[in-house]
Amino acid sequence: MVQQTLTGKKDTVVDEELLGRLEQLVKSMPHSANAHYNLGIALAERGQWDSAMAEFKIAIKLKPGLLEARVNLAGIMLQQGDYDGCIEHSLKALEFRPNILEACINIGIAFMHKGIPDQAIQSFHRALDINPNAFVAHINLGNAYLAMGEIAKSVEHNTKAVEIDPKSALAHNNLAVSLFHEGNIEASKDHLLKAKELGYPIHPEFAKQVGLTKP
């Protein structure tokens, strides 16, 4: 399972009053890229993805170097399954600034969805060059290397993900899967149990295979 990234604030609920003020600001300043960007962020926080994308596109047209708008647009495209669009806008953002972590990760995830794990791996490693402790990069590298059949590397990156965030149920589950493929059944069972304790909906058949439940 992959993890996606989207910049901007995610822990704020935009109320109608604030949204109205942002919409009014866009009406009064239609050529302000920042005004369109801020409205796009507010709409994205409310889950109004199509409207948010429209605002980000206007912001980019007005100011091509507004990288935050381009990265957020790419993130929404990724969520909606437009993987080529995500890659295109992420690469354009990286042309302006080569060290945008979210852009590298989104490109990698898009390539994973397109079934091209080798290119995904390159992008995730580029993300780790920017931040060696990027949890999302490590956990997705675990998936990518598993897809490539490179089990030891999958274990390595899933282990790192668990070290970075030991309370991540997903990380423990993914490590359990990698360890199972490596043949380390007992360690796989331990991490699957931890994933279950943390609330992950573990696959019943996999639980049986590692001996967590009776056949």
BABAVO-591720 format. One record per residue (C-alpha): y, x, z; residue in one letter. Coordinates in Angstrom, 1 decimal. Example, Ala and Ser with C-alpha at 12.3 -4.5 7.8 and 13.67 -1.06 7.14 Angstrom:
<vomar py="-4.5" px="12.3" pz="7.8" resn="A"/>
<vomar py="-1.1" px="13.7" pz="7.1" resn="S"/>
This chain:
<vomar py="0.0" px="0.0" pz="0.0" resn="M"/>
<vomar py="3.4" px="1.4" pz="-1.0" resn="V"/>
<vomar py="6.6" px="1.2" pz="0.9" resn="Q"/>
<vomar py="9.9" px="0.6" pz="-0.8" resn="Q"/>
<vomar py="13.4" px="1.6" pz="-0.1" resn="T"/>
<vomar py="16.7" px="-0.1" pz="-0.5" resn="L"/>
<vomar py="20.0" px="1.3" pz="0.7" resn="T"/>
<vomar py="22.7" px="-0.6" pz="2.5" resn="G"/>
<vomar py="22.6" px="-2.4" pz="5.9" resn="K"/>
<vomar py="19.4" px="-4.3" pz="6.4" resn="K"/>
<vomar py="19.7" px="-5.5" pz="10.0" resn="D"/>
<vomar py="22.8" px="-7.7" pz="9.5" resn="T"/>
<vomar py="22.8" px="-11.4" pz="8.6" resn="V"/>
<vomar py="25.8" px="-12.2" pz="6.5" resn="V"/>
<vomar py="27.2" px="-15.5" pz="7.4" resn="D"/>
<vomar py="29.0" px="-18.0" pz="5.1" resn="E"/>
<vomar py="32.4" px="-17.0" pz="6.3" resn="E"/>
<vomar py="32.0" px="-13.3" pz="5.6" resn="L"/>
<vomar py="30.4" px="-14.1" pz="2.2" resn="L"/>
<vomar py="33.3" px="-16.3" pz="1.3" resn="G"/>
<vomar py="35.8" px="-13.6" pz="2.2" resn="R"/>
<vomar py="33.9" px="-11.1" pz="0.0" resn="L"/>
<vomar py="33.8" px="-13.6" pz="-2.9" resn="E"/>
<vomar py="37.5" px="-14.2" pz="-2.5" resn="Q"/>
<vomar py="38.2" px="-10.5" pz="-2.6" resn="L"/>
<vomar py="36.3" px="-10.1" pz="-5.8" resn="V"/>
<vomar py="38.3" px="-13.0" pz="-7.3" resn="K"/>
<vomar py="41.6" px="-11.3" pz="-6.2" resn="S"/>
<vomar py="40.4" px="-7.8" pz="-7.3" resn="M"/>
<vomar py="38.1" px="-8.4" pz="-10.3" resn="P"/>
<vomar py="38.4" px="-4.8" pz="-11.4" resn="H"/>
<vomar py="37.5" px="-3.3" pz="-8.0" resn="S"/>
<vomar py="34.1" px="-1.7" pz="-8.2" resn="A"/>
<vomar py="34.0" px="-1.4" pz="-4.4" resn="N"/>
<vomar py="34.7" px="-5.2" pz="-4.1" resn="A"/>
<vomar py="31.8" px="-6.0" pz="-6.4" resn="H"/>
<vomar py="29.5" px="-3.5" pz="-4.6" resn="Y"/>
<vomar py="30.3" px="-4.9" pz="-1.1" resn="N"/>
<vomar py="29.6" px="-8.5" pz="-2.4" resn="L"/>
<vomar py="26.4" px="-7.2" pz="-3.9" resn="G"/>
<vomar py="25.3" px="-5.8" pz="-0.5" resn="I"/>
<vomar py="26.1" px="-9.0" pz="1.2" resn="A"/>
<vomar py="24.1" px="-11.0" pz="-1.4" resn="L"/>
<vomar py="21.2" px="-8.6" pz="-1.1" resn="A"/>
<vomar py="21.1" px="-9.0" pz="2.7" resn="E"/>
<vomar py="20.9" px="-12.8" pz="2.1" resn="R"/>
<vomar py="18.0" px="-12.3" pz="-0.3" resn="G"/>
<vomar py="20.1" px="-13.6" pz="-3.3" resn="Q"/>
<vomar py="18.6" px="-10.9" pz="-5.5" resn="W"/>
<vomar py="19.8" px="-12.0" pz="-9.0" resn="D"/>
<vomar py="23.4" px="-12.5" pz="-7.8" resn="S"/>
<vomar py="23.3" px="-9.1" pz="-6.0" resn="A"/>
<vomar py="22.1" px="-7.4" pz="-9.2" resn="M"/>
<vomar py="24.8" px="-9.0" pz="-11.2" resn="A"/>
<vomar py="27.5" px="-7.7" pz="-8.8" resn="E"/>
<vomar py="25.9" px="-4.2" pz="-8.7" resn="F"/>
<vomar py="25.9" px="-4.1" pz="-12.6" resn="K"/>
<vomar py="29.6" px="-5.0" pz="-12.7" resn="I"/>
<vomar py="30.3" px="-2.3" pz="-10.1" resn="A"/>
<vomar py="28.5" px="0.3" pz="-12.1" resn="I"/>
<vomar py="30.3" px="-0.8" pz="-15.3" resn="K"/>
<vomar py="33.6" px="-0.4" pz="-13.6" resn="L"/>
<vomar py="32.7" px="2.8" pz="-11.9" resn="K"/>
<vomar py="29.6" px="4.6" pz="-13.3" resn="P"/>
<vomar py="29.8" px="7.2" pz="-10.5" resn="G"/>
<vomar py="29.3" px="4.5" pz="-7.7" resn="L"/>
<vomar py="25.9" px="5.8" pz="-6.9" resn="L"/>
<vomar py="25.2" px="3.4" pz="-4.0" resn="E"/>
<vomar py="25.5" px="0.5" pz="-6.4" resn="A"/>
<vomar py="23.1" px="2.1" pz="-8.9" resn="R"/>
<vomar py="20.5" px="3.0" pz="-6.2" resn="V"/>
<vomar py="20.6" px="-0.5" pz="-4.7" resn="N"/>
<vomar py="20.3" px="-2.0" pz="-8.2" resn="L"/>
<vomar py="17.2" px="0.2" pz="-8.8" resn="A"/>
<vomar py="15.8" px="-0.9" pz="-5.5" resn="G"/>
<vomar py="16.0" px="-4.6" pz="-6.3" resn="I"/>
<vomar py="14.6" px="-4.0" pz="-9.8" resn="M"/>
<vomar py="11.6" px="-2.3" pz="-8.1" resn="L"/>
<vomar py="11.1" px="-5.3" pz="-5.8" resn="Q"/>
<vomar py="11.2" px="-7.6" pz="-8.8" resn="Q"/>
<vomar py="8.8" px="-5.6" pz="-10.9" resn="G"/>
<vomar py="11.2" px="-4.1" pz="-13.4" resn="D"/>
<vomar py="9.8" px="-0.6" pz="-13.0" resn="Y"/>
<vomar py="11.3" px="0.8" pz="-16.1" resn="D"/>
<vomar py="14.7" px="-0.4" pz="-15.1" resn="G"/>
<vomar py="14.3" px="1.0" pz="-11.6" resn="C"/>
<vomar py="13.4" px="4.4" pz="-13.1" resn="I"/>
<vomar py="16.2" px="4.3" pz="-15.5" resn="E"/>
<vomar py="18.9" px="3.7" pz="-12.9" resn="H"/>
<vomar py="17.4" px="6.0" pz="-10.4" resn="S"/>
<vomar py="17.4" px="8.9" pz="-12.9" resn="L"/>
<vomar py="21.0" px="8.1" pz="-13.8" resn="K"/>
<vomar py="22.0" px="8.3" pz="-10.1" resn="A"/>
<vomar py="20.2" px="11.6" pz="-9.8" resn="L"/>
<vomar py="22.1" px="13.0" pz="-12.7" resn="E"/>
<vomar py="25.3" px="12.5" pz="-10.7" resn="F"/>
<vomar py="23.7" px="13.7" pz="-7.4" resn="R"/>
<vomar py="20.3" px="15.4" pz="-7.4" resn="P"/>
<vomar py="19.6" px="14.9" pz="-3.7" resn="N"/>
<vomar py="19.5" px="11.1" pz="-3.4" resn="I"/>
<vomar py="16.3" px="10.5" pz="-1.3" resn="L"/>
<vomar py="16.0" px="6.8" pz="-2.1" resn="E"/>
<vomar py="16.2" px="7.4" pz="-5.8" resn="A"/>
<vomar py="13.4" px="9.9" pz="-5.8" resn="C"/>
<vomar py="11.2" px="7.6" pz="-3.7" resn="I"/>
<vomar py="11.9" px="4.5" pz="-5.8" resn="N"/>
<vomar py="11.0" px="6.4" pz="-9.0" resn="I"/>
<vomar py="7.7" px="7.5" pz="-7.4" resn="G"/>
<vomar py="6.9" px="4.0" pz="-6.3" resn="I"/>
<vomar py="7.7" px="2.6" pz="-9.8" resn="A"/>
<vomar py="5.4" px="5.2" pz="-11.3" resn="F"/>
<vomar py="2.7" px="4.1" pz="-8.9" resn="M"/>
<vomar py="3.0" px="0.5" pz="-9.9" resn="H"/>
<vomar py="2.9" px="1.6" pz="-13.6" resn="K"/>
<vomar py="-0.4" px="3.4" pz="-12.9" resn="G"/>
<vomar py="1.0" px="6.9" pz="-13.4" resn="I"/>
<vomar py="0.2" px="8.6" pz="-10.0" resn="P"/>
<vomar py="0.7" px="12.2" pz="-11.3" resn="D"/>
<vomar py="4.4" px="11.5" pz="-12.1" resn="Q"/>
<vomar py="4.7" px="9.6" pz="-8.9" resn="A"/>
<vomar py="3.5" px="12.6" pz="-7.0" resn="I"/>
<vomar py="6.2" px="14.8" pz="-8.6" resn="Q"/>
<vomar py="8.9" px="12.4" pz="-7.6" resn="S"/>
<vomar py="7.7" px="12.1" pz="-4.0" resn="F"/>
<vomar py="7.6" px="15.9" pz="-3.7" resn="H"/>
<vomar py="11.1" px="16.0" pz="-4.9" resn="R"/>
<vomar py="12.0" px="13.6" pz="-2.1" resn="A"/>
<vomar py="10.3" px="15.9" pz="0.4" resn="L"/>
<vomar py="12.4" px="18.8" pz="-1.0" resn="D"/>
<vomar py="15.4" px="16.8" pz="0.2" resn="I"/>
<vomar py="13.9" px="15.7" pz="3.5" resn="N"/>
<vomar py="10.5" px="17.2" pz="4.5" resn="P"/>
<vomar py="10.1" px="14.5" pz="7.2" resn="N"/>
<vomar py="10.7" px="11.5" pz="4.9" resn="A"/>
<vomar py="8.1" px="9.0" pz="6.2" resn="F"/>
<vomar py="8.1" px="6.8" pz="3.1" resn="V"/>
<vomar py="7.5" px="9.8" pz="0.8" resn="A"/>
<vomar py="4.5" px="11.0" pz="2.9" resn="H"/>
<vomar py="2.8" px="7.7" pz="3.1" resn="I"/>
<vomar py="3.2" px="7.0" pz="-0.6" resn="N"/>
<vomar py="2.0" px="10.5" pz="-1.4" resn="L"/>
<vomar py="-1.1" px="9.6" pz="0.6" resn="G"/>
<vomar py="-1.7" px="6.7" pz="-1.7" resn="N"/>
<vomar py="-0.9" px="8.7" pz="-4.8" resn="A"/>
<vomar py="-3.3" px="11.5" pz="-4.0" resn="Y"/>
<vomar py="-6.0" px="9.0" pz="-3.1" resn="L"/>
<vomar py="-5.6" px="7.4" pz="-6.5" resn="A"/>
<vomar py="-5.9" px="10.9" pz="-8.1" resn="M"/>
<vomar py="-9.1" px="11.6" pz="-6.1" resn="G"/>
<vomar py="-7.5" px="14.4" pz="-4.2" resn="E"/>
<vomar py="-8.7" px="13.3" pz="-0.8" resn="I"/>
<vomar py="-7.8" px="16.3" pz="1.3" resn="A"/>
<vomar py="-4.1" px="16.0" pz="0.2" resn="K"/>
<vomar py="-4.2" px="12.3" pz="0.9" resn="S"/>
<vomar py="-5.4" px="13.0" pz="4.4" resn="V"/>
<vomar py="-2.7" px="15.6" pz="4.8" resn="E"/>
<vomar py="0.2" px="13.4" pz="3.9" resn="H"/>
<vomar py="-1.1" px="10.3" pz="5.8" resn="N"/>
<vomar py="-1.6" px="12.5" pz="8.8" resn="T"/>
<vomar py="2.0" px="13.6" pz="8.5" resn="K"/>
<vomar py="3.1" px="10.0" pz="8.2" resn="A"/>
<vomar py="1.3" px="9.2" pz="11.5" resn="V"/>
<vomar py="2.9" px="12.2" pz="13.2" resn="E"/>
<vomar py="6.4" px="11.1" pz="12.0" resn="I"/>
<vomar py="5.9" px="7.5" pz="13.1" resn="D"/>
<vomar py="2.9" px="7.1" pz="15.4" resn="P"/>
<vomar py="3.7" px="3.4" pz="15.9" resn="K"/>
<vomar py="3.3" px="2.6" pz="12.2" resn="S"/>
<vomar py="0.3" px="0.3" pz="11.8" resn="A"/>
<vomar py="0.4" px="0.9" pz="8.0" resn="L"/>
<vomar py="0.2" px="4.7" pz="8.5" resn="A"/>
<vomar py="-2.8" px="4.5" pz="10.7" resn="H"/>
<vomar py="-4.6" px="2.2" pz="8.3" resn="N"/>
<vomar py="-3.8" px="4.4" pz="5.3" resn="N"/>
<vomar py="-5.0" px="7.5" pz="7.2" resn="L"/>
<vomar py="-8.2" px="5.6" pz="8.2" resn="A"/>
<vomar py="-8.8" px="4.9" pz="4.5" resn="V"/>
<vomar py="-8.3" px="8.6" pz="3.5" resn="S"/>
<vomar py="-10.5" px="9.8" pz="6.3" resn="L"/>
<vomar py="-13.2" px="7.4" pz="5.3" resn="F"/>
<vomar py="-13.2" px="8.8" pz="1.7" resn="H"/>
<vomar py="-13.3" px="12.3" pz="3.2" resn="E"/>
<vomar py="-16.5" px="11.3" pz="5.1" resn="G"/>
<vomar py="-14.9" px="11.5" pz="8.6" resn="N"/>
<vomar py="-16.1" px="8.1" pz="9.7" resn="I"/>
<vomar py="-15.4" px="8.5" pz="13.4" resn="E"/>
<vomar py="-11.8" px="9.6" pz="12.9" resn="A"/>
<vomar py="-11.4" px="6.8" pz="10.4" resn="S"/>
<vomar py="-12.7" px="4.3" pz="12.9" resn="K"/>
<vomar py="-10.2" px="5.6" pz="15.6" resn="D"/>
<vomar py="-7.2" px="5.2" pz="13.3" resn="H"/>
<vomar py="-8.3" px="1.8" pz="12.0" resn="L"/>
<vomar py="-8.7" px="0.6" pz="15.6" resn="L"/>
<vomar py="-5.1" px="1.9" pz="16.3" resn="K"/>
<vomar py="-3.9" px="0.1" pz="13.2" resn="A"/>
<vomar py="-5.5" px="-3.1" pz="14.5" resn="K"/>
<vomar py="-3.9" px="-2.7" pz="17.9" resn="E"/>
<vomar py="-0.5" px="-2.3" pz="16.3" resn="L"/>
<vomar py="-1.0" px="-5.5" pz="14.4" resn="G"/>
<vomar py="-2.1" px="-4.4" pz="10.9" resn="Y"/>
<vomar py="-4.3" px="-7.0" pz="9.1" resn="P"/>
<vomar py="-7.3" px="-4.7" pz="8.5" resn="I"/>
<vomar py="-9.7" px="-5.6" pz="5.8" resn="H"/>
<vomar py="-12.9" px="-7.1" pz="7.4" resn="P"/>
<vomar py="-15.2" px="-5.3" pz="5.0" resn="E"/>
<vomar py="-13.6" px="-2.0" pz="5.7" resn="F"/>
<vomar py="-13.9" px="-2.6" pz="9.4" resn="A"/>
<vomar py="-17.6" px="-3.1" pz="9.0" resn="K"/>
<vomar py="-18.0" px="0.1" pz="6.9" resn="Q"/>
<vomar py="-16.5" px="2.2" pz="9.6" resn="V"/>
<vomar py="-18.4" px="0.4" pz="12.4" resn="G"/>
<vomar py="-15.4" px="-1.2" pz="14.0" resn="L"/>
<vomar py="-17.2" px="-4.6" pz="13.7" resn="T"/>
<vomar py="-20.8" px="-5.5" pz="13.4" resn="K"/>
<vomar py="-22.2" px="-6.2" pz="9.8" resn="P"/>
